[in-house]
């Protein structure tokens, strides 16, 4: 397990998060879940891993995936976005 890499799955549908998580079991990385972009931003403040892989739904309540990516590009807060 690589402790410097984690995955965040963001989708407002719990079933979709479950299905994606099941597919990611093979990679053996920490996986976090969020139901909207605002929760992703909150997670980014508290998780310890330095490299984050984002798996984002485009349409979510509160903050959708596109708005989240725009926010991250505009405000990287020490995290590299690629």
TIFISE-432429 format. One record per residue (C-alpha): y, z, x; residue number from 1. Coordinates in pm, whole numbers, plus 50000, padded with zeros to 5 digits. Each point is the difference from the previous one (the first is absolute). Layout:
BEGIN
[[Y, Z, X], NUM];
...
//
This chain:
BEGIN
[[50000, 50000, 50000], 1];
[[50344, 49905, 50129], 2];
[[50236, 50292, 49924], 3];
[[50313, 49791, 50062], 4];
[[49934, 49756, 49713], 5];
[[49986, 50064, 49626], 6];
[[50002, 49793, 49682], 7];
[[50209, 50055, 49688], 8];
[[49883, 49840, 49677], 9];
[[50280, 49972, 49745], 10];
[[49910, 49889, 49648], 11];
[[50092, 50143, 49663], 12];
[[49647, 49943, 49870], 13];
[[49758, 50271, 50111], 14];
[[49701, 49765, 49967], 15];
[[50158, 49753, 50244], 16];
[[50064, 50276, 50253], 17];
[[49639, 50112, 49964], 18];
[[49865, 49646, 50046], 19];
[[50214, 49935, 50307], 20];
[[49907, 50336, 50152], 21];
[[49631, 49921, 49954], 22];
[[50047, 49671, 50188], 23];
[[50179, 50184, 50282], 24];
[[49727, 50261, 50051], 25];
[[49857, 49787, 50280], 26];
[[50311, 50023, 50220], 27];
[[49977, 50379, 50034], 28];
[[50375, 50062, 50002], 29];
[[50195, 50258, 49803], 30];
[[50093, 49850, 49660], 31];
[[50283, 50134, 49785], 32];
[[50081, 49898, 49643], 33];
[[50325, 49960, 49808], 34];
[[50075, 49876, 49651], 35];
[[50348, 49865, 50081], 36];
[[50228, 49915, 50289], 37];
[[50190, 50328, 49980], 38];
[[49673, 50188, 50066], 39];
[[49936, 49775, 50301], 40];
[[50338, 50100, 50144], 41];
[[49911, 50366, 49944], 42];
[[49663, 49950, 50174], 43];
[[50165, 49830, 50297], 44];
[[50202, 50318, 50057], 45];
[[49695, 50227, 50025], 46];
[[49705, 49811, 50144], 47];
[[49946, 50036, 50372], 48];
[[49866, 49656, 50090], 49];
[[50240, 49778, 50191], 50];
[[49875, 49664, 49868], 51];
[[49969, 49945, 49628], 52];
[[49830, 49711, 49824], 53];
[[50148, 49951, 49654], 54];
[[49801, 49847, 49716], 55];
[[50260, 49957, 49727], 56];
[[49998, 49894, 49638], 57];
[[50299, 49780, 49921], 58];
[[50065, 50139, 49651], 59];
[[50018, 50380, 49978], 60];
[[50224, 50241, 49810], 61];
[[50288, 50187, 50166], 62];
[[49994, 49782, 50315], 63];
[[49791, 49684, 50027], 64];
[[49840, 49862, 50315], 65];
[[50276, 49750, 50073], 66];
[[50274, 50261, 49964], 67];
[[49803, 50233, 50224], 68];
[[49964, 49739, 50273], 69];
[[50371, 49918, 49982], 70];
[[50080, 50372, 50029], 71];
[[49769, 50037, 50303], 72];
[[50153, 49700, 50176], 73];
[[50349, 50131, 49933], 74];
[[49913, 50363, 50094], 75];
[[49708, 50007, 50246], 76];
[[50045, 50375, 50076], 77];
[[49810, 49978, 50326], 78];
[[49700, 49814, 49858], 79];
[[49937, 49646, 50119], 80];
[[49961, 49743, 49725], 81];
[[49810, 49682, 50082], 82];
//
